[in-house]
Amino acid sequence: MNAFSRTIRSILLVEDDSNYALLVQLAFESAGVTNPVRAVSDGETAVAYLSGLAPYQDRGRFPLPGLVIIDIKLPGQSGFDVLQWMRAHREFDRLPVVILTASTDPEHEVRAYQLGAKFYMHKPRRMQELVATARALADLWLGVRMQRRRTAGSGDSA
């Protein structure tokens, strides 16, 4: 196990719908993910958070995330703008970014990958799907292994 996987990395959620942001936070909690989810509601605030600008200077309270989840349609700077800004700054160019959007425009998906998103997905409609998504994202990009109930001979391997 490397140092990265032993460190509890936060998740930065950039979502302007406060109700959906709360659902995402609850989904991570329901999935057994203990990593803190920090939610911001617009692109400018996401850039300020990542940059450590006021009021986000205290990295003890506002740690750099291990995963960023961004909606595309945000007030002010779009999710694409935030992603482009991140990829232009060396300290964030390898940070995994997942686009979580309600957009059905196929060009949005193409653009997200061109800008360096690691994954693009439509917002799950049911809480059960959102919990499964949270679990998968934590497994893939945070090095988190959930404690799953397994029965002998289930075929699952750790």
Buried (B, 14 or more C-beta within 10 A) or exposed (E): EEEEEEEEBBBBBBBBBEEBBEBBBBBBEBBBBEBBBBBBBBBBBBBBBBBEEEEBEEEEEBBBBBBBBBBBEBEBBBBBBBBBBBBEEEEBEEBBBBBBBEBEEEEBBEBBEEBBBBBBBEBBEEEEEBBBBBBBBBBBBBBBEEEEEEEEEEEEEE
